Amino acid sequence: MTGNITLLLGAAASIGLVHTILGPDHYLPFIMLSKAGQWSMRKTMVVTLLCGIGHVLSSVILGMTGIAFGIAVTRLEIVESFRGSLAAWLLIGIGLAYFIWGIKKAIQNKPHTHLHSHNDHPSHSHSHSHTGTHTHLHENKAEKKMTPWILFIIFAFSPCEPLIPLLMYPAAKSSIMGVFAVSVVFATATIVTMLIFVYVFSYGLSYVPFQKLERYSHAIAGFTILLCGGAIQFLGL
């Protein structure tokens, strides 16, 4: 293995780590949707893993295609930029729709009081809401199944901007095996960082009392996804 490839492997690990940490869309949607949907930790990790694979693999395939057909890296950067904007607007649109739906759901589940009258006993009242276990028992199973697929599609469109121009094309000057090696290292660093962040923050949130905000959990998740899309599109994160 040449010294150039060795340096690129180190760069791949570093870039994969940093670009994931600086991109909140790599972990916040999973954390918030897991909390709102009361996903198990296993489901959260599996969804994160699959989305991470789709996220990296789409850029790897595009980069390999460009190298195989001798396409200029500048042209691929245009494609990646378009994919990035598309993924950002998908996050914005879905986040906004989810936020509005979450607000509607929160209003419907506003705590309210029932008055009970009995012939032989004084009247009494009690307050309750339809959040929590009761709500989740009646949620549409199709919606639960669709949410991970929607995330996967978004992440499949979302590019790894530094992978092709900074790692794959420079490695191609040495060998195809070098391209494969830097891609694997970058993918591993990116996906492992995603999994660690999602696990740590999801585990931490499980100990935070959210009773008063529970009925707003879907709205908060939607707003977070909306902010992630906006940060990508308008702040370049």
C-alpha positions in Angstrom: 0.0 0.0 0.0 1.5 3.3 -1.1 2.1 6.2 1.3 -0.5 8.2 -0.6 -3.3 5.7 0.1 -2.2 5.4 3.7 -2.7 9.1 4.1 -6.0 9.0 2.4 -7.2 6.2 4.7 -6.4 8.4 7.7 -8.2 11.3 6.0 -11.2 9.1 5.3 -11.6 8.1 8.9 -11.2 11.7 10.1 -13.5 13.2 7.4 -16.2 10.5 8.1 -16.1 11.3 11.8 -16.2 15.1 11.4 -18.7 15.4 8.6 -21.1 13.2 10.6 -20.7 15.2 13.8 -21.2 18.5 12.1 -24.3 17.3 10.2 -27.1 17.1 12.7 -29.3 15.4 10.0 -27.1 12.3 10.6 -28.5 11.6 14.0 -31.2 14.1 15.2 -34.1 12.7 13.0 -33.5 9.2 14.4 -33.3 10.4 18.0 -36.5 12.5 17.8 -38.5 10.0 15.8 -37.5 7.2 18.1 -38.7 9.2 21.1 -41.9 10.3 19.5 -42.8 6.9 18.1 -41.6 5.1 21.3 -39.3 2.8 19.2 -37.2 0.2 20.9 -33.5 0.7 21.0 -33.1 -2.2 18.7 -35.4 -0.7 16.1 -33.7 2.7 16.4 -30.3 1.2 15.8 -31.5 -1.0 12.8 -33.1 2.0 11.2 -30.1 4.2 11.7 -27.8 1.5 10.4 -29.8 0.9 7.2 -30.1 4.7 6.5 -26.4 5.1 7.1 -25.6 2.4 4.6 -28.0 3.9 2.0 -26.5 7.4 2.7 -22.9 6.3 2.0 -23.6 3.6 -0.7 -25.3 6.0 -3.0 -22.3 8.3 -3.1 -19.9 5.3 -3.5 -21.9 4.0 -6.5 -21.9 7.4 -8.1 -18.2 7.8 -7.5 -17.4 4.4 -8.9 -19.5 5.1 -12.0 -17.7 8.4 -12.5 -14.3 6.7 -12.2 -15.2 3.8 -14.5 -16.5 6.1 -17.2 -13.9 8.9 -16.8 -16.5 11.5 -15.8 -14.9 14.7 -14.5 -15.2 15.2 -10.8 -16.8 18.6 -11.3 -19.8 17.0 -13.1 -20.3 14.6 -10.2 -20.1 17.5 -7.7 -23.0 19.1 -9.6 -25.0 15.8 -9.2 -24.1 15.6 -5.5 -25.1 19.2 -5.0 -28.5 18.5 -6.6 -29.0 15.4 -4.5 -28.1 17.4 -1.4 -30.7 20.1 -2.2 -33.3 17.5 -2.9 -32.7 15.7 0.4 -32.8 19.0 2.3 -36.1 20.0 0.7 -37.5 16.5 1.5 -36.5 17.0 5.1 -38.1 20.4 5.2 -41.3 19.3 3.5 -41.7 16.1 5.6 -40.7 17.9 8.8 -43.2 20.7 8.2 -46.0 18.2 7.4 -45.1 16.1 10.5 -45.0 19.2 12.6 -48.5 20.3 11.5 -49.8 16.8 12.1 -48.1 16.7 15.5 -49.7 20.0 16.5 -53.1 18.7 15.4 -52.6 15.5 17.4 -51.5 17.5 20.4 -54.7 19.6 20.3 -56.9 16.5 19.9 -55.1 14.9 22.9 -55.5 18.0 25.2 -56.3 16.9 28.8 -60.0 17.2 29.6 -62.4 16.6 32.4 -65.3 14.1 32.6 -68.1 14.6 35.2 -69.7 11.4 36.5 -73.1 11.3 38.3 -74.4 8.4 40.4 -77.8 8.0 42.0 -76.6 7.0 45.4 -73.3 8.9 45.5 -72.1 12.5 45.0 -71.0 13.5 41.5 -67.3 13.5 40.8 -65.0 14.3 38.0 -61.6 13.3 36.7 -59.1 14.6 34.2 -57.3 12.6 31.6 -55.8 12.7 28.1 -55.5 10.1 25.3 -51.7 10.3 25.1 -49.4 7.5 26.1 -50.2 3.8 25.9 -53.8 4.3 24.8 -52.8 6.5 21.8 -50.0 4.1 20.6 -52.3 1.1 20.8 -54.6 2.7 18.2 -52.0 4.3 15.9 -52.0 3.2 12.3 -49.6 0.3 11.9 -49.0 1.4 8.3 -47.7 4.8 9.5 -45.2 3.1 11.8 -43.9 1.0 9.0 -43.7 3.9 6.5 -41.6 6.2 8.7 -38.4 4.2 8.5 -38.8 3.8 4.7 -39.3 7.5 4.3 -36.1 8.1 6.3 -34.2 5.6 4.2 -35.3 7.2 0.9 -34.2 10.6 2.2 -30.8 9.3 3.2 -30.4 7.5 0.0 -30.8 10.8 -1.8 -28.5 12.6 0.7 -24.9 12.7 -0.6 -21.6 12.4 1.3 -20.2 15.5 -0.2 -16.5 15.1 0.7 -16.3 11.4 -0.3 -15.9 11.6 -4.1 -13.7 14.7 -4.7 -11.5 14.4 -1.6 -11.1 10.7 -1.3 -12.3 8.5 -4.1 -10.9 10.4 -7.1 -7.4 11.0 -5.5 -7.3 7.3 -4.5 -8.2 6.3 -8.1 -4.8 7.7 -9.2 -3.2 4.9 -7.3 -5.5 1.9 -7.7 -9.1 0.7 -7.7 -8.3 -1.2 -4.5 -7.3 2.1 -3.0 -10.7 3.5 -3.9 -12.4 0.6 -2.3 -10.3 0.9 0.8 -11.0 4.6 1.4 -14.7 4.1 0.7 -14.9 1.3 3.3 -13.0 3.4 5.9 -15.1 6.5 5.3 -18.4 4.4 5.4 -17.3 2.7 8.6 -16.4 6.0 10.3 -19.6 7.7 9.2 -22.0 4.8 10.2 -20.3 4.0 13.5 -20.4 7.7 14.5 -24.1 7.9 13.6 -24.9 4.8 15.7 -22.9 6.0 18.7 -24.6 9.5 18.7 -28.1 8.0 18.2 -27.6 5.4 20.9 -26.0 7.8 23.5 -28.6 10.5 23.0 -31.6 8.1 22.8 -30.5 6.4 25.9 -30.0 9.7 27.7 -33.5 10.9 26.7 -35.1 7.8 28.1 -34.2 9.2 31.6 -35.5 12.7 30.9 -39.1 13.2 32.2 -41.3 14.3 29.3 -44.8 13.8 30.8 -45.9 17.4 30.3 -44.5 17.5 26.7 -45.4 14.0 25.7 -48.4 15.0 23.6 -46.2 17.4 21.7 -43.5 14.8 21.0 -44.6 14.3 17.3 -44.7 18.1 16.8 -41.2 18.5 18.3 -39.8 15.7 16.2 -41.3 17.3 13.0 -39.9 20.7 13.9 -36.5 19.1 14.5 -36.5 17.4 11.1 -37.6 20.7 9.6 -34.7 22.5 11.2 -32.2 19.9 10.0 -33.4 20.3 6.4 -33.1 24.1 6.8 -29.6 23.9 8.2 -28.5 21.8 5.2 -30.1 24.0 2.6 -29.4 27.4 4.0 -26.4 27.0 6.3 -24.6 24.3 4.3 -24.3 21.9 7.2 
